Amino acid sequence: MKLKDIFTRTGLLTGIICLFASCADELAELNKGYDTLTLTADRQEINLKEADATQTAVTLTWTSGTNYGTGARLNYTLTLDNAAGNTGAEPLFDKRFNDQELSYSFSVRELNDYLHNAGISLNYGETLDVRAVLTAEVAGYEEYTQTSSLTLKVTTYEPVSETLYLCVDAANAEEPNDMSALSLENNQQPGIFSIVTNLTAGEEFKFFTERDFTSTAYVRAADSGTNLTDGSVCPIVRKTDGSVEDLNFTVSETELYKLTVNLLDNTLSVLKSEPLAPAYDMIYFVGSFNNWSFDPMKKDPVNPFVFLYSRYFEWVADGEFKFGTMPGSWDNMYMATQDKAPYTDQNVKLGGTDQKWVLKEGECGKVYKIRLDITDGKETMTMTPFTPYPDIYLIGDATPAGWNLPSNTPMEKVDDFTFKWTGDLNAGEIKFSCDNRNDWMGAWFMAVEGGEAFTPGDHSMYLIDKTNPDYGYGNLDNKWKVTEAGNYTVTLNQATETLNIVKN
């Protein structure tokens, strides 16, 4: 037999063996054995509390059940219902799972909402017997359907208001639309609101859950102090009718305050605050590195007093820089407090003798990130050498990776600072991960504004480092919005913090 024929037949035999092995693996995957379908819970008695809204209330887990050797796939349906009989038209919860999903966790808020949105007659704070039923269906074999159930005892809570409004000059208020809305401190945690506002000494104020004088109000407790000062924490009382005395709050000094209202523990905290707006709306980088032109800096996404600048610093004679407040104007500039200050000197002054920072020749040849804080009395300049991230990844429902981290859609490295990617994008949202951390708290390149259109051209970006708590970026999530699906080429530059988009 010729050697060529031997190799040919050997290859054919190997392919047949691999085919049978693959089929065997597939059959093994689809053969669920003869396991009894069993639904279990990690706890049977659940006391829901709104302070734990984002925590896990209960995790339900189930065994695979059996497909009776049919080789057909199993699909599961989990429902929750009132064990005493559902008075609503629909189950409290009804969700389907595939044969790889064998558990489901309810958050505290999710479970509480399901119990109260199902049309069941239940007073807040009472305990309800909830029946969880798991149904396993064998695809194509209706007669092999299996079920398993258990009963949970769940104590609910009454959710606090999702909105809160400040009514100033409450004793004389006539127009409810003049009330100012408070914001949630954390969108994931209900019940804790805050607002920064000017208050006049002696002027009365209170809070309403709606812009409506007949809505639920929160007022001062009868035994609490009359005038609030910086650092005060006082109890508040929920007023729905005449059973609670209508006592308003006042402050002892006319100041800008941050008011924090905690509806979970019924307290009001009062702190003097910094001004709402900086002295200058725009700041400009000026120096020998840009031929003494005025490069606009970016406003920080969360702190209006901080301005950002990023560039590759190539050595230029003198190596000096400072910051302007108006394009082309040499007046009212932010400068160093000593002549020829090193770039590590964070001290800043406004105006006065012309003193600049200096970057030496040996310190050049790299990218620096600058943060200039112009808060009155707390001015600082922080200049940090930037080590580029070795990999950049696409993430979002517009991308092939979806919302799965770690992302499986890396960009191609062009040089130390530049990455490129070409491929198909769906309509949806997109951002860029710098470290592919699956806890979502790493470093990101994000849009300047949330929902910014992902359109052809050059776009400025923010480098959002959530690992640094000093920046306050923990809840920031500015994504681009892809409105037109198609094939795109995307080029990202870490040095200039720009994104170039081309639609192919």
N, C-alpha and C positions, 0 to 999 in steps of 0.2 A: 504494500500500500504506500502511496506517495506521502511524503511528510506533510505536504499542504493539506491532503485529505484528512490526515490524522488531526491536524490542528482545527480543521473545519468541523469535524464531527465532535471533537472534544468541546469546542465552543458551544455547539448546539446542545450537547448533553448538559453542559454547565447552565445554559439558559433555561432548559427545562427544569433542572433541579431548583434554580432560583425562583422560577414561576411557581412551582409547587410549594416552596418555602414561603413565598409571599402570600399564596392562597391560604396556607396553614395559619400564617400570622393573622390574616384577615378573619378567618373562621374563629381563631382564638379570641380576637377582639370582639367579635359579634356573639360568641357563645357565652352567655351570662350565667351559665350553670343553672342550679335549681335553688338559689338563695331565696329566703323568705323576705318579701318587702317589709322593711321595718323603719318607721319614722321615729326619731328621738329628738329631744331638746336639751340644750345644755343647762336649762333651768325651767322649772315648772311654775313658780310663782314670781311674777314680775311687777315691781312697783315703779311705774314710770314717773320721772321727775324732769321738769323742763330744763333745769340747770344741766342735765346730762343729755340734752337734745341730740347731740351728734354721736353719742356713745352707742354701743351695740346693746340692744335690749334683750335679744334672744337669737340664738343660732339653731336652726332646724337642720338636721342631717338625716340622710336616709341610705339604706343599703340599695344595691342595684336591682334587687328582685330577679326574676327569671324570664327568659324568652322561650322557655320550654324547648330548647334545642332547635328552634326554627331558623336561627341565623339572622332573624329580623331585628332591627334596632328598637330600643325602648325609648319612649318619650314620657316625661313626667309632668303632672299638673299638681300644683300646690294651692289649696284654698284655705281660707280662714272664715269661720262663721261663728255665730252665736250658738253656743252649745245648747241653750234653752230654746232655740228656734229662731231663725233669721227673719226679722220683721221687714227687712228691706227687700227690694226687688233683685238685687245682685249680692253675691258673696262679698264679704269684707275685703277679700284679697283673692285674686285668681291669676296665677302666673305659670307659664309653661317653661320646661327645661329640657335640654337634650340629654343623651345618655352619658355625657361626660360631666354633667353638673349634678352633684349629689349633696348640695347644701345651699342654704340661703340664710343671710343674716338681716334682721330688721333693726334699724336704728330706733332710738327712743321716740323721736319726733315722727318718724314714718309710721310706727305701730300705733301711736296715739291718734294720728290723723286718720288712719284706716278705721279705727274703732268708732270714730265720731262722724265720719263721712258716709257711713253705710246705712243711714236711716234707722239705726237701732235706738230705742228709747233707753238712754243711759245717762244718769247724772254724773257730772264730773266728780272724781274722787272715789267713786264706787268701784267695786271689784266685779269684773265680768268673767264668766267662764267662756273661754274661746276655744273652739274645736278646730284643730288643724288636720286636714285630710290630704294625704298624698295618693294620687292615682297614677299607676304605671300602665301604659298602653303599649302593646306589642304591635308594631306597624303591620297592618294587614291581617291581624288575628284578633278580632274584637272579643272572642271568647276567652282570651288569655289575660284580660284586664285584671289588675290587682289593686288593692287599696290597703292603706294603713293609716291610723289616726291616733291622736292623743289630745288631751285637754290641758290648756294653760289657764292659770288664774292671773288676770291682768288688772292692775289698778291704774286708772287714768288720771290725768291732770287737766285743769282748765288752761288752755294756752293764753298767755298774755297777749296784749294788742301787738299787731305787727307794725303799727304806726304810732307816733307820738308828736305832739305839737306844743310849742311854747307860746303862751299867751301873756304878753307884757302889758303893764298898766291894766291888770286884770280887774281892778275895782271899777274902771270906767270903760272897759272894752265894749265896742258896739259892732264891729265888723269881724266875723270869724275868719275871713280870708286873710286878715292881717297876721294870723298866727304863723310862726316859723317852724318848719319841719325839722325834727331831730333825725340823726342818722344812726343806724346800728353800728356799734363799735366793731362787730365782727358779723359778716353776713351769714356765717354758719351757726352763730349762737344767738337765738332770739332773746329779747327782753332787756338788753343793755343798750341804751341810747345816749348820744351826746350831741352837744351843739356848742360852738364858740360864738359869743354874742356880747355886745355892749349892754351893761345894766347900769341904771342910775340909782344912786343911794336913795332908799326909801320908797322907790317905785315897786309896786306889787306885781307878782307874777305867779303863775301856776301852769299846769300841763293838762291837755286834753288828748284823748285817743283819736279824735277826728276834728276837722275844722268845723266844729258844731258845738255851740254852747250847751246843748242838751246831751252831748255825749259824755261818756265816763271821764271823770277828772281825777287828777292826783294833786292833793293839797297837803298843807303842812299839818303834822300831828299836833294836837292841842297842847301836849306837854313838851314840845320842842322849842328851841330858842327863836326869838322874833327876827333878829338881824343875822344874816349869814356873812361870814368873812372868808378870806382865802384859807383853804384847807378844811372848811366845815364839811361834815358828813351828818346829815339829819334824816330822821325817818319821814316817810311820806305815807299818806293814807289814800286809799281808793274810795272815791265818792261817786256813787251811782244814784243816790236819792238824798232826802233830807236827814238821813240817820247820822251823817258825818258833818261836823261843823266845817263851813266853807272858809278855811284859813289860808291866806296867801303867803308866799315867801317874799322877803326883801333882802337886799344886801346893804352893808353899812358904808361901802365906798363905791363911788362911780369908777368903774374899771371895765376892761375886757375880760370876760370869764369863760372858762370851759365848764359847762354844766353836764354832769353825767347822771342819768336816771337809770337805776337798776330796778326793774319791775319784778325781778326774781327774789330779791331780799328787801324790796320797798325802801330804798335809800336814795337820797340826792347828794351828790358830791359837788363841791364848788372849788374851783382853782382859778387863780389869776392866769391869764393866757398871754401869749405873744401876739403882736399885731397880725391881723389876717392877711395883709398884703405887704410885700417887700417895698423898700423905698424906690427901687428901679425894676421895671418890668423886663428889661433886657440887659444883659452884660456881654462884653466883647473881649476876646483874647487879643492882646496887642503886644508885639515884640519884634525882635530882629528875626525870629524864626518865620514870620509871615510878612517880612519887609514893612513892619509897622502899620500894616493894614488892620482893619477891625473885623475879626472873625466872630460872628454871633455864637454864643454858647447856648446849649440846650437847657431848658428848665428841667429840674428834677421832677419825676412823675408824681411824687407824693409830697415833697416839701417845696413850697413856692419861693423860699429864701435861698435855695441851693441851685447853683448853675454848674453844668457839666461840660467838659471839653476833652477830646481825645485826638491825638495825632502822633505820627512818627516824627521825632525830633532829630533832624539831621543838623550837624554842627554848623553854626553860622557865627561869624565874628561878633564878639561881645556876649552873645547868648543870653540877652536880657528879655524880660517880659513883665507885664503888669496887666490891668484890666480896666476897660473903659465902660462908661455908663451911657454914652451916646455916640453913635457912629461919627467918626471924624473929629470928635471933641476931646481936647486934652484937659478939660476941667473935670473935677469930681471923679477922679480915677481911684480905683482900689489898688493899693500898692503895699510893698513890704515896709516894715517898721524900722529897717536898718538898710544902709546902702550895700548893694551887692549881696543881698541875703541868699543863702543856699536854698535850693528848692525844697529842702526838708523843713525850712522855717515856716510854721503855720500862721504866724502873727500877721494881721492885716490892719491897715488903716485906710480911711477915706480922705483923700486930698492931702494937702500939706507938701512938705519937701519931696521932690521927685526921687523916690527910692524904689529900686526894682529888684526882682529875684534874678538870679543868674544860674544858668545851667552850664557846667563846665564841658569842655570838649570830650573828656573821657567819660562823661555821663550821658553823652548823646549816642545816636545810633540805635535807639530803641523807642518803643511806644510808651507814652505816659498817659494816665487818666487823671484829670484834675477835677476836684470838687471845691467850689468856692461858695462858702456860706456867708451871706451878707446880713444875717440877723443882727439888728442894732445892739451893739455892746458885746456880741459874741462872734464877731467876724473871724473866720478861719479859712485858710487855703491848704488843701491837702493834695499833694502831687505824688502819685504812686507809679513806679515802673510796672508795666503790664506784661505778664507772661501769657502768650496766646494759648487758647485751648487747643489741644491736639486733634480733636474731633468735634464735628458739629452734626446734629441730627434733626431731621424734620419730624414734627409731631402735630397731630390734629386730625379731625375727621376729613379734611381735604386731602390728606397725604396717604400714601400706601400703608403707613404704620398705624393709622387711626389714632386713638387715644391710648395706645398701649405703650407703657414704659417698662423696661428699656425699649427704645425705638429700634426698629429694624430697617430704618431708612437713613443711612449716613450720607453726608455730602462728600464729594471728592475734593481732596486737598490739592490746591494749586500752588500755594506757598505757605509760609508760616501763618499768615494772617488771612489768606483768601481761600474760600471754599466755593465749589460750584456743584450744582445738581440739575439734571435734565430728566424730566419724566412727566407722567400724567397726574394732574390734580383734579379732584372732585370739587364741586361747589361745597363750601364749608369753611372751617376755621383752621388757621395754621400759625405756628410759632416755631422757635428753634431752640433745642436743648444743647447746652455746652458740655454737659457731663453725664447725661443719660441716667440720672439718678431716679430710681423708681418711687421715691417718696415725694416727688414733685417740688422739693425744697432746695434744689440746686441752683445753677446759674442758667440764665436764659437770654436770648435776644428776642425782644418783643417790639411790637408796634408802638409808636408815640401815643396814639389814641386807640382805645379799645374799639374794635369793629372797623378799623381803617381798611379801605378798599385795597385789595391785592391787585394792583393794576400795573401795566408796563411802565418802566421808568425807574428813577432812583428814589429810594425811600430812606429817611433817617430812622435809626433804631435806638432802643435803649438796651444797655447791658444790665440785666436785673439779677443781682447776686443775692439770692434769698438766704444764703448761709451767713450773711453779715446782719445781725439784728439791729445794728445802729442805723441802717438805711431805712428801715420801716417798710420793706418791700414784701413782707410776708403774704399779704392778700392781693397784691397787684397781679393782674392777669390780662394784659393788653394783647389781643390776638388780631392778626389780619383776617379779613373776610374775603374768600375767593368766591366771587359771584358768577364767574363764567368758567365752567370746567374746560379742560384742554391740556395741551402739552406745553410745558413751560421750561425755561432755563433760568435758574436763580443763582445769583452770585452774591456771596456774603463776605464783607470785609470787616474784620474785627478791629483793625486799627482806626479806620474812619467811622466805624459803626454805621455803615450804609448797606442797603440791600438793593441790588439791581435786578429787575424783573423783566424778562422777555417772554412774550407769548409766541410760540413757534407756529 
